Amino acid sequence: MTNPIRNEKLARLTHSSRSTISLSTSTKGHRNVGDDEIPIQWQWVLRLLILFHFFAIALTYSANWRRSAIQDNTLGSLQPYLIAGNWYQEMLPVEWISDSIGQKSVRLSIQTTTSPNDWTPALDASVKNLDQARAQRLLHVLTELAVSEDTQGLTNVLKSIVLHLENDPSKPRLVGIRLESHSDSSPESQAESILYEASLARFSNGEFGFVPKLESHRSVRSLNAKPGTP
Amino acid sequence: MMTNWFVPFSPRTISMIRIVCGLIAAIHFILLLVNGANWFGPQGWLNVESGRFLIGDSVPGTGSFYRWSILFWYPESIPWVAGTGLLASLAVVAGIGSRVTTLIVWFCLGTFHQRAPLLTLLHEPMLVAIFAYLTIDPGRNSWLQPGISSGPDRITSNMATQFIRCHLWIWIAFSLASMLASPLWWNGEAGWLLIQRGRGWLRLSEGWEWLGQLLTHLTIASQVAILCCMMRADWNWLSRWMLYLFVVSVLLLLGDWMYASVLIAASLALPSNHFLLEPHHGSN
């Protein structure tokens, strides 16, 4: 035997009921059905707009994974709506864990004029504070730039970081900076691999640049290398 | 097609979403008021020049032209934007100003989102979307005007709720896709790695890898279940509970309580247990 009250509840909760008449039979008496109805022509216009909206969002989100040329072109034409409307979202900030460096955590360490031989963590996502979430995002961005060997992008962001760290005149100036990964989350853990390392070169006009540290497997033959060795 | 979008519905649901999201936005702006300048100010971790570089400024096809954040031109205005957002959020919670204050919160959230889209936190995209939908109908409940706490049913209330529900579906699908793009979520390592990094609320020592793997699969399965349950009218009520399961994963593995809060706020747009819920259509 059907229960009409339960059916009405189910219809409301699932929003599967088309009938405004069934809703208008509510004994509450708050609503005049005629005032709430949208003309059928306008309903179709709204439906099209709603479909367009969710199509654009679904297209944006799915394009973060893999995208075709036609998807890219469509997104390009939808950019005014998507970006200006705050609907555009990239995958990088959404990822819970980066696949680029496998099991390791990343931190940014610096060498200063007061301790030029020691590496001190400057930005470490494992340190719990108000900045932790943003620090994780920034380190994620730096890691992706380093792994993809986008040196221009990496040094651009690192420049901003150096300026930030040297903002306070009372603090020592930086002589080196490196992005390192480590598997242990504790701040005192040793670096296991270095994603990027550079020393800072100061120019007379106050500007500075990054001189990347050459890797041990450099391709230029060493002068005293034995014949036959790379 | 989509006939259920144009049926009047009680504004109570959307009012609850507005109040919860207003509180979350208020906390978000307090945090930005405290350390926003440290990140996006003229001498912040990511200054304007680097911020412009990361959005692909002047690079064709990146759409950087449409990034309208005033922080690119007035980076010193961070406390003002955050302060305005905080006041508007509190007004949203109190039900003052309705659409205008909702729009102000959306604008302030977007100002920071546009400034550094790659430094966006997990809760921000969903929060800014909900505030956009709240401009359709922010509900009627006002703490300062108790006489109008129960209002008549409105189509706009229904539409705003439906928008949030559909957006949540796409968001969960996106979240799932971002995980399945990595082999770490397939082989069960992701959960254990996140536990090892100590970000979440769950702390385990060696030997508990199986629990990490179980949580990894639970995270994936809960999202699949949310998507499936939301697509079937008679399973809709279950989707809320699946979302709560996903929220548990967020807290245990990520410890991101802001993201968890936004998901809980969005879950209000989903039907609860239809056998237990009292009819609130047009009443309070």
HADDOCK unambig.tbl for C-alpha pairs under 7 A between the chains (distance, minus, plus):
assign (segid A and resid 9 and name CA) (segid B and resid 274 and name CA) 6.76 0.50 0.50
assign (segid A and resid 9 and name CA) (segid B and resid 279 and name CA) 6.43 0.50 0.50
assign (segid A and resid 10 and name CA) (segid B and resid 274 and name CA) 6.12 0.50 0.50
assign (segid A and resid 13 and name CA) (segid B and resid 271 and name CA) 5.56 0.50 0.50
assign (segid A and resid 13 and name CA) (segid B and resid 274 and name CA) 6.74 0.50 0.50
assign (segid A and resid 14 and name CA) (segid B and resid 233 and name CA) 5.38 0.50 0.50
assign (segid A and resid 14 and name CA) (segid B and resid 236 and name CA) 6.55 0.50 0.50
assign (segid A and resid 14 and name CA) (segid B and resid 271 and name CA) 6.84 0.50 0.50
assign (segid A and resid 15 and name CA) (segid B and resid 4 and name CA) 5.41 0.50 0.50
assign (segid A and resid 16 and name CA) (segid B and resid 4 and name CA) 5.88 0.50 0.50
assign (segid A and resid 17 and name CA) (segid B and resid 4 and name CA) 6.29 0.50 0.50
assign (segid A and resid 18 and name CA) (segid B and resid 3 and name CA) 5.78 0.50 0.50
assign (segid A and resid 18 and name CA) (segid B and resid 4 and name CA) 5.66 0.50 0.50
assign (segid A and resid 20 and name CA) (segid B and resid 7 and name CA) 6.18 0.50 0.50
assign (segid A and resid 28 and name CA) (segid B and resid 282 and name CA) 6.54 0.50 0.50
assign (segid A and resid 28 and name CA) (segid B and resid 283 and name CA) 6.76 0.50 0.50
assign (segid A and resid 30 and name CA) (segid B and resid 152 and name CA) 4.89 0.50 0.50
assign (segid A and resid 30 and name CA) (segid B and resid 282 and name CA) 6.15 0.50 0.50
assign (segid A and resid 31 and name CA) (segid B and resid 152 and name CA) 5.43 0.50 0.50
assign (segid A and resid 31 and name CA) (segid B and resid 153 and name CA) 6.22 0.50 0.50
assign (segid A and resid 36 and name CA) (segid B and resid 8 and name CA) 6.75 0.50 0.50
assign (segid A and resid 36 and name CA) (segid B and resid 154 and name CA) 6.56 0.50 0.50
assign (segid A and resid 36 and name CA) (segid B and resid 155 and name CA) 6.45 0.50 0.50
assign (segid A and resid 58 and name CA) (segid B and resid 170 and name CA) 6.40 0.50 0.50
assign (segid A and resid 61 and name CA) (segid B and resid 174 and name CA) 5.90 0.50 0.50
assign (segid A and resid 62 and name CA) (segid B and resid 174 and name CA) 6.84 0.50 0.50
assign (segid A and resid 76 and name CA) (segid B and resid 61 and name CA) 6.43 0.50 0.50
assign (segid A and resid 79 and name CA) (segid B and resid 63 and name CA) 6.06 0.50 0.50
assign (segid A and resid 80 and name CA) (segid B and resid 66 and name CA) 6.04 0.50 0.50
assign (segid A and resid 83 and name CA) (segid B and resid 66 and name CA) 6.10 0.50 0.50
assign (segid A and resid 83 and name CA) (segid B and resid 67 and name CA) 6.57 0.50 0.50
assign (segid A and resid 84 and name CA) (segid B and resid 66 and name CA) 5.44 0.50 0.50
assign (segid A and resid 84 and name CA) (segid B and resid 67 and name CA) 6.15 0.50 0.50
assign (segid A and resid 84 and name CA) (segid B and resid 68 and name CA) 6.78 0.50 0.50
assign (segid A and resid 86 and name CA) (segid B and resid 110 and name CA) 6.16 0.50 0.50
assign (segid A and resid 91 and name CA) (segid B and resid 178 and name CA) 6.72 0.50 0.50
assign (segid A and resid 92 and name CA) (segid B and resid 118 and name CA) 6.76 0.50 0.50
assign (segid A and resid 93 and name CA) (segid B and resid 118 and name CA) 5.83 0.50 0.50
assign (segid A and resid 93 and name CA) (segid B and resid 119 and name CA) 6.46 0.50 0.50
assign (segid A and resid 93 and name CA) (segid B and resid 120 and name CA) 5.90 0.50 0.50
assign (segid A and resid 93 and name CA) (segid B and resid 121 and name CA) 6.50 0.50 0.50
assign (segid A and resid 93 and name CA) (segid B and resid 122 and name CA) 6.66 0.50 0.50
assign (segid A and resid 94 and name CA) (segid B and resid 122 and name CA) 5.88 0.50 0.50
assign (segid A and resid 94 and name CA) (segid B and resid 175 and name CA) 7.00 0.50 0.50
assign (segid A and resid 95 and name CA) (segid B and resid 178 and name CA) 6.16 0.50 0.50
assign (segid A and resid 95 and name CA) (segid B and resid 179 and name CA) 6.95 0.50 0.50
assign (segid A and resid 99 and name CA) (segid B and resid 182 and name CA) 6.15 0.50 0.50
assign (segid A and resid 103 and name CA) (segid B and resid 193 and name CA) 6.37 0.50 0.50
assign (segid A and resid 133 and name CA) (segid B and resid 121 and name CA) 6.90 0.50 0.50
assign (segid A and resid 134 and name CA) (segid B and resid 119 and name CA) 6.22 0.50 0.50
assign (segid A and resid 134 and name CA) (segid B and resid 121 and name CA) 6.91 0.50 0.50
assign (segid A and resid 137 and name CA) (segid B and resid 119 and name CA) 5.26 0.50 0.50
assign (segid A and resid 138 and name CA) (segid B and resid 119 and name CA) 6.23 0.50 0.50
assign (segid A and resid 156 and name CA) (segid B and resid 50 and name CA) 6.02 0.50 0.50
assign (segid A and resid 157 and name CA) (segid B and resid 46 and name CA) 6.88 0.50 0.50
assign (segid A and resid 157 and name CA) (segid B and resid 50 and name CA) 5.45 0.50 0.50
assign (segid A and resid 160 and name CA) (segid B and resid 45 and name CA) 6.10 0.50 0.50
assign (segid A and resid 160 and name CA) (segid B and resid 46 and name CA) 5.71 0.50 0.50
assign (segid A and resid 160 and name CA) (segid B and resid 47 and name CA) 5.81 0.50 0.50
assign (segid A and resid 160 and name CA) (segid B and resid 50 and name CA) 6.37 0.50 0.50
assign (segid A and resid 161 and name CA) (segid B and resid 45 and name CA) 5.00 0.50 0.50
assign (segid A and resid 161 and name CA) (segid B and resid 46 and name CA) 6.69 0.50 0.50
assign (segid A and resid 163 and name CA) (segid B and resid 43 and name CA) 6.60 0.50 0.50
assign (segid A and resid 164 and name CA) (segid B and resid 43 and name CA) 5.13 0.50 0.50
assign (segid A and resid 164 and name CA) (segid B and resid 44 and name CA) 5.41 0.50 0.50
assign (segid A and resid 164 and name CA) (segid B and resid 45 and name CA) 5.54 0.50 0.50
assign (segid A and resid 167 and name CA) (segid B and resid 43 and name CA) 6.63 0.50 0.50
assign (segid A and resid 185 and name CA) (segid B and resid 197 and name CA) 5.19 0.50 0.50
assign (segid A and resid 185 and name CA) (segid B and resid 198 and name CA) 6.98 0.50 0.50
